[in-house]
Amino acid sequence: MSIFSGIWIPLVTPFQAGAVDHRALAALVARYRDAGVAGFAALGTTGEPAAMSDEEQDAVLATILRAAEGLPVIAGVSGNQTVAVRERVSWLGDRPIDGVLIAAPYYIRPSQAGIADYFSTLAEASAKPIVIYDIPYRTGVRIELDTLLALAAHPRIEAIKDCACSPETTLALILDGRLRVLAGNDDAMFTSMCMGGAGAIAATAHVRTERFVAMHRALARGDLEQGRAIYHELAPLLRALASEPNPAPVKAALAAEGWIANELRAPMMPASEALSRELAALLTV
Ligand SMILES: O=C(O)C1=N[C@H](C(=O)O)C[C@H](O)C1
């Protein structure tokens, strides 16, 4: 049975007075463990790895692995030089992680052949399962369906974090059946899971985590009525959490609940006062 199903948390990195707050990070992981999540994505977009040194990233990964107490952890990797990213992927192969989450090469917009070569090279170098992170609105390049289907033949490419905003692609991948499809756009998670997707890696699930887990479980057992009712209940929160750049709203919500300081590293900015007030109000309902 694949580990790539259920609700995964792409963890924020809490900062306090400019430094990584490892205590807050470990407390968050323990809180989500108790809430029934399936696993954690460390150093995904939400974790702000682009704002951290290599040493800070490695320390964050170590804290998450310790606090996860055996729940699966995958580590995010991004870049645009195959050789450099391959080194990182090989290094991660010796860590006690359960997979590597790899985005397409950003900014340089390679051809589909270039993208296929990139992922195949990294899959060959990896000792761990690979989750393809298809997020064209961040990388600047789409991984086309034919490319994804070709990559699915590789035994170490096991899942996709699907953020392409294409229901046709999502359905085609689910019907193909070789990659586990994890929704990566939070507003698409309900439809993806209804179509047969395996779950979600969802920043919004940092709050009301138990309800996201309950929604997934309801849909996975075919209880559409209950799954839909929970989705409707979560909808105002989902909308508010997506209304400013991730992870600012999630951090504001967690700060309102007292878990972390409301701090991001520039050029990312904390959520606006108005949104912070709205989120605090939504979380008291
Ligand atoms: O960090 C992630 O993984 C996620 N990234 C997406 C994004 O920031 O675009 C959102 C998703 O909820 C999780």
The ligand as a Tripos MOL2 file, in Angstrom:
@<TRIPOS>MOLECULE
LIG
   13    13     1     0     0
SMALL
NO_CHARGES

@<TRIPOS>ATOM
      1 O1          4.2400   24.0450   -0.0090 O.co2     1 LIG1
      2 C1          3.4810   23.3740   -0.6780 C.2       1 LIG1
      3 O2          3.7470   22.2020   -0.9000 O.co2     1 LIG1
      4 C2          2.2500   23.9700   -1.2150 C.2       1 LIG1
      5 N1          2.3510   24.8770   -2.0930 N.2       1 LIG1
      6 C3          1.2900   25.4530   -2.8110 C.3       1 LIG1
      7 C4          1.7130   26.8360   -3.1760 C.2       1 LIG1
      8 O3          2.2100   27.5520   -2.3140 O.co2     1 LIG1
      9 O4          1.5550   27.2240   -4.3160 O.co2     1 LIG1
     10 C5          0.0270   25.4220   -2.0100 C.3       1 LIG1
     11 C6         -0.2270   24.0920   -1.4030 C.3       1 LIG1
     12 O5         -1.2480   24.1840   -0.4860 O.3       1 LIG1
     13 C7          0.9570   23.5260   -0.7320 C.3       1 LIG1
@<TRIPOS>BOND
     1     1     2 2
     2     2     3 1
     3     2     4 1
     4     4     5 2
     5     4    13 1
     6     5     6 1
     7     6     7 1
     8     6    10 1
     9     7     8 2
    10     7     9 1
    11    10    11 1
    12    11    12 1
    13    11    13 1
@<TRIPOS>SUBSTRUCTURE
     1 LIG1         1 GROUP 0 **** ****
